[in-house]
Amino acid sequence: MKFFIDTANLDQIREAQELGVLDGVTTNPSLMAKEGITGRNNILKHYVDICNIVDGDVSAEVIATEFNAIVKEGEELAELHDQIVVKVPMIKDGVKALKYFSDKGIRTNCTLVFSAGQALLAAKAGATYVSPFIGRLDDISTDGLNLIAEIRHIYDNYAFETQILAASIRHTMHVIDCAKVGADVMTGGLSSITGLLKHPLTDIGLEKFLADYKKGN
Ligand code: E4P
């Protein structure tokens, strides 16, 4: 399972990268705004800064919603760095753009996916990644994890190569549950990754080992 961090915060990206388990980064316009990154040039520069920190794929989201404009913006993003994956929303012109990018060898991440039908369309259009937002489904009392399982089942039936990128991960149990049902990638905040480290018995056990060592030395 690949681990992506879902943030535009460079310090958090560095921390996850230094842990040695990071495979990539996802961003979105809200995450950029949260870090105070505004204006086209600053946003483009920020994507390059992120690429220079991590080794893996970095999703950069288009703002355009009309086919020609999505293509223009996506091509500009893809030219920024070879780690860039163009993030395209699940809308009609977005699906057309996914197919266009796929034919041109430009990698894509289809975002804002909330149903198995949308995921099927994204795979048919040749998306590299599909991003079902499980936390936002949970927020409206719908089982987000079940969507990941449904998509896994459908993709396996037809050997679709599109990778399932479980997004809107809110906590460590989401990570574990997505791993159980076979998501290819998870993207979440830093705490959803570092939280996996924690267990009280580890802390108690280490404390005792160190105390016992001190007794004999
Ligand atoms: C995915 O790529 C999105 O950036 C993301 O996971 C959204 O998550 P949220 O529901 O926590 O905003």
Residues whose N, C-alpha, C, O or C-beta is under 5 A from the ligand:
A	BS01	E4P	D6 T26 T27 N28 S131 G135 R136 A167 S168 I169 T187
